Amino acid sequence: TLVRDAGVHNRVTLLTGDAAALPHPAGHFVAAAAVDVLHHLTSLEPVLREMVRTLSPHGELLLADFSPEGFEL
C-alpha cells in the first residue's frame, strides 16, 4: 500500500466505516483531512459535523476537492 511504501505504516491506522458516525470521542484528533472525497458524498453536512466534533479545539482541518474546471479535465 501507499502507507507501507512511504514507510509510515507504524504511524498510520486505516479504518473503514461511516464518516458520519466516527467511533472516536470528541476532540480526539489534532488533524483531519478530506481530499477529493466531498463530491462523492450525498449528504455533506453530517460528515463535516462529525469531522469537527472529533477534532481538538485547536486542530487543523483540510478540505480539498475538484473544482468545476477539474471535473472538465
MODELLER restraints for C-alpha pairs under 7 A, 6 or more apart:
rsr = mdl.restraints
at = mdl.atoms
rsr.add(forms.Gaussian(group=physical.xy_distance, feature=features.Distance(at['CA:3:A'], at['CA:9:A']), mean=5.30, stdev=0.5))
rsr.add(forms.Gaussian(group=physical.xy_distance, feature=features.Distance(at['CA:19:A'], at['CA:47:A']), mean=5.51, stdev=0.5))
rsr.add(forms.Gaussian(group=physical.xy_distance, feature=features.Distance(at['CA:20:A'], at['CA:46:A']), mean=5.21, stdev=0.5))
rsr.add(forms.Gaussian(group=physical.xy_distance, feature=features.Distance(at['CA:20:A'], at['CA:47:A']), mean=4.40, stdev=0.5))
rsr.add(forms.Gaussian(group=physical.xy_distance, feature=features.Distance(at['CA:20:A'], at['CA:50:A']), mean=5.67, stdev=0.5))
rsr.add(forms.Gaussian(group=physical.xy_distance, feature=features.Distance(at['CA:21:A'], at['CA:50:A']), mean=6.63, stdev=0.5))
rsr.add(forms.Gaussian(group=physical.xy_distance, feature=features.Distance(at['CA:22:A'], at['CA:50:A']), mean=6.82, stdev=0.5))
rsr.add(forms.Gaussian(group=physical.xy_distance, feature=features.Distance(at['CA:24:A'], at['CA:54:A']), mean=6.63, stdev=0.5))
rsr.add(forms.Gaussian(group=physical.xy_distance, feature=features.Distance(at['CA:25:A'], at['CA:54:A']), mean=6.15, stdev=0.5))
rsr.add(forms.Gaussian(group=physical.xy_distance, feature=features.Distance(at['CA:26:A'], at['CA:53:A']), mean=5.24, stdev=0.5))
rsr.add(forms.Gaussian(group=physical.xy_distance, feature=features.Distance(at['CA:26:A'], at['CA:54:A']), mean=4.30, stdev=0.5))
rsr.add(forms.Gaussian(group=physical.xy_distance, feature=features.Distance(at['CA:26:A'], at['CA:55:A']), mean=6.75, stdev=0.5))
rsr.add(forms.Gaussian(group=physical.xy_distance, feature=features.Distance(at['CA:27:A'], at['CA:53:A']), mean=6.42, stdev=0.5))
rsr.add(forms.Gaussian(group=physical.xy_distance, feature=features.Distance(at['CA:27:A'], at['CA:54:A']), mean=4.55, stdev=0.5))
rsr.add(forms.Gaussian(group=physical.xy_distance, feature=features.Distance(at['CA:27:A'], at['CA:55:A']), mean=4.54, stdev=0.5))
rsr.add(forms.Gaussian(group=physical.xy_distance, feature=features.Distance(at['CA:27:A'], at['CA:56:A']), mean=3.79, stdev=0.5))
rsr.add(forms.Gaussian(group=physical.xy_distance, feature=features.Distance(at['CA:27:A'], at['CA:57:A']), mean=6.64, stdev=0.5))
rsr.add(forms.Gaussian(group=physical.xy_distance, feature=features.Distance(at['CA:28:A'], at['CA:54:A']), mean=5.27, stdev=0.5))
rsr.add(forms.Gaussian(group=physical.xy_distance, feature=features.Distance(at['CA:28:A'], at['CA:55:A']), mean=5.91, stdev=0.5))
rsr.add(forms.Gaussian(group=physical.xy_distance, feature=features.Distance(at['CA:28:A'], at['CA:56:A']), mean=6.02, stdev=0.5))
rsr.add(forms.Gaussian(group=physical.xy_distance, feature=features.Distance(at['CA:29:A'], at['CA:54:A']), mean=6.01, stdev=0.5))
rsr.add(forms.Gaussian(group=physical.xy_distance, feature=features.Distance(at['CA:29:A'], at['CA:55:A']), mean=4.80, stdev=0.5))
rsr.add(forms.Gaussian(group=physical.xy_distance, feature=features.Distance(at['CA:29:A'], at['CA:56:A']), mean=5.66, stdev=0.5))
rsr.add(forms.Gaussian(group=physical.xy_distance, feature=features.Distance(at['CA:30:A'], at['CA:55:A']), mean=5.95, stdev=0.5))
rsr.add(forms.Gaussian(group=physical.xy_distance, feature=features.Distance(at['CA:30:A'], at['CA:56:A']), mean=5.44, stdev=0.5))
rsr.add(forms.Gaussian(group=physical.xy_distance, feature=features.Distance(at['CA:30:A'], at['CA:59:A']), mean=4.40, stdev=0.5))
rsr.add(forms.Gaussian(group=physical.xy_distance, feature=features.Distance(at['CA:30:A'], at['CA:60:A']), mean=6.33, stdev=0.5))
rsr.add(forms.Gaussian(group=physical.xy_distance, feature=features.Distance(at['CA:31:A'], at['CA:55:A']), mean=6.61, stdev=0.5))
rsr.add(forms.Gaussian(group=physical.xy_distance, feature=features.Distance(at['CA:31:A'], at['CA:59:A']), mean=5.31, stdev=0.5))
rsr.add(forms.Gaussian(group=physical.xy_distance, feature=features.Distance(at['CA:31:A'], at['CA:60:A']), mean=4.64, stdev=0.5))
rsr.add(forms.Gaussian(group=physical.xy_distance, feature=features.Distance(at['CA:31:A'], at['CA:61:A']), mean=5.82, stdev=0.5))
rsr.add(forms.Gaussian(group=physical.xy_distance, feature=features.Distance(at['CA:32:A'], at['CA:51:A']), mean=6.92, stdev=0.5))
rsr.add(forms.Gaussian(group=physical.xy_distance, feature=features.Distance(at['CA:32:A'], at['CA:60:A']), mean=6.42, stdev=0.5))
rsr.add(forms.Gaussian(group=physical.xy_distance, feature=features.Distance(at['CA:32:A'], at['CA:61:A']), mean=4.98, stdev=0.5))
rsr.add(forms.Gaussian(group=physical.xy_distance, feature=features.Distance(at['CA:32:A'], at['CA:62:A']), mean=6.29, stdev=0.5))
rsr.add(forms.Gaussian(group=physical.xy_distance, feature=features.Distance(at['CA:33:A'], at['CA:61:A']), mean=5.80, stdev=0.5))
rsr.add(forms.Gaussian(group=physical.xy_distance, feature=features.Distance(at['CA:33:A'], at['CA:62:A']), mean=4.55, stdev=0.5))
rsr.add(forms.Gaussian(group=physical.xy_distance, feature=features.Distance(at['CA:33:A'], at['CA:63:A']), mean=5.88, stdev=0.5))
rsr.add(forms.Gaussian(group=physical.xy_distance, feature=features.Distance(at['CA:34:A'], at['CA:62:A']), mean=6.36, stdev=0.5))
rsr.add(forms.Gaussian(group=physical.xy_distance, feature=features.Distance(at['CA:34:A'], at['CA:63:A']), mean=5.10, stdev=0.5))
rsr.add(forms.Gaussian(group=physical.xy_distance, feature=features.Distance(at['CA:34:A'], at['CA:64:A']), mean=6.39, stdev=0.5))
rsr.add(forms.Gaussian(group=physical.xy_distance, feature=features.Distance(at['CA:35:A'], at['CA:63:A']), mean=6.04, stdev=0.5))
rsr.add(forms.Gaussian(group=physical.xy_distance, feature=features.Distance(at['CA:35:A'], at['CA:64:A']), mean=4.81, stdev=0.5))
rsr.add(forms.Gaussian(group=physical.xy_distance, feature=features.Distance(at['CA:35:A'], at['CA:65:A']), mean=5.83, stdev=0.5))
rsr.add(forms.Gaussian(group=physical.xy_distance, feature=features.Distance(at['CA:36:A'], at['CA:64:A']), mean=6.01, stdev=0.5))
rsr.add(forms.Gaussian(group=physical.xy_distance, feature=features.Distance(at['CA:36:A'], at['CA:65:A']), mean=4.31, stdev=0.5))
rsr.add(forms.Gaussian(group=physical.xy_distance, feature=features.Distance(at['CA:36:A'], at['CA:66:A']), mean=6.34, stdev=0.5))
rsr.add(forms.Gaussian(group=physical.xy_distance, feature=features.Distance(at['CA:37:A'], at['CA:65:A']), mean=6.67, stdev=0.5))
rsr.add(forms.Gaussian(group=physical.xy_distance, feature=features.Distance(at['CA:38:A'], at['CA:44:A']), mean=6.93, stdev=0.5))
rsr.add(forms.Gaussian(group=physical.xy_distance, feature=features.Distance(at['CA:38:A'], at['CA:65:A']), mean=6.40, stdev=0.5))
